[in-house]
Each structure stands twice: as C-alpha cells, then as structure tokens.
C-alpha cells in the first residue's frame, strides 16, 4: 500500500501567519488553485479511498483532488489539526512581540507546556497513531493507494512516530507545505517514507 498524506491548500489565515489549529477556516482562491494543481500532479494515482479532517480547508482540498473520481472520502476526527485553544486567531507576530511561551510549540517542543486548552505534541501523535493503527495498517492488503487530507502539525506528528523521533525533532525538515504530499509505503505493517512534502506547483508563483 501507498499512503499519501496531503496538507490542505492555503487559507487567508495561512497567508498572514495566523494560528489556525482547530478553527474551521476555509481555503482562499489561491488555496483552491494549489489543490487543482495538486490534483493534476496526482492524476495518475489510482486512489482507492480517502480520509479527511472534518475541517473545511482539508475537506475541500480532498474534494478537489479526488473530484471526478468514484473515490469515497470519509471524515475522521483523529485527522484534525492540533487544537491551540485560546491562541487560535492570533498572529505569530503578536505572540513574538510579547514573547509568549506558547511559541515553544513551534520553537522548542521539548519544553512546551500545555496552556489555555492547547493539545500537546504527544496528544496529537496519539491521535495520529490511533488512526494509523485503526484505519491504515489493518487494510494494507485491501487498498493500494490511500489519501489522507490533513494539516501541518498532524502530518509532522505521524512522521515523528514513523521515524521514531524524539519530540525535540517534531518539526524535522522538510516543512509540510500547503498541498505538500508525503508518500509512505506500508508493507507488512511497517511504514517507510518515500517522499516528503512533494509539491506540484511553483512556489515562486506565490
């Protein structure tokens, strides 16, 4: 089986570096354009099934990329982005200006302390692993190509587990770009990463 982890397209909040987390922000027009270009880039992949975060930006990305195919797309709460509690809606600049400890989530995961309703890295990893073990590994021989439409921190969570990395390496490069596609081979219950954050558009065109 090949598993394709696909981050959603751009939103207006992405554009201004505003914390999204579990906030249900939809794609902007450029985000939809990225999804259509990614759809073209993945046109030769015969997807059997898709799973998506229920958040609009991920679900619409999945609907665009799988559009025109007879491929079922199922929502799964475990694929949602990390919840950032009361920090959602704030910009990184606002947080940097006041040197908020919440920034440790991105800059120093080892010392991040949950506050104001935020999920921890381990909690997000736990959700990702539960999804993997419940929906993917048992179906290794049932499906050949599975798409999962999700979010940046969630994809990094699953990769942290697959690589067996410590929390300090949670944000290990490469960064998961909007509509970046990470391809994983699943064989005999073991995951092997083939490509990370492959994009099918020219970033200079942003």
Secondary structure, DSSP 8 states (H G I E B T S, - for coil): -EEEEEE---BHHHHTTB--TTS---B-HHHHHHHHHHHHHTTT----EEEE-SSHHHHHHHHHHTTTS--EEEE-GGGS---BGGGTT-BHHHHHHTT-GGGHHHH-GGG----TTB--HHHHHHHHHHHIIIIIGGGTTT-SEEEEEE-HHHHHHHHHHHHT--GGGTT-SS---TT-EEEEEEETTEEEEEEEEE-SS-GGG-
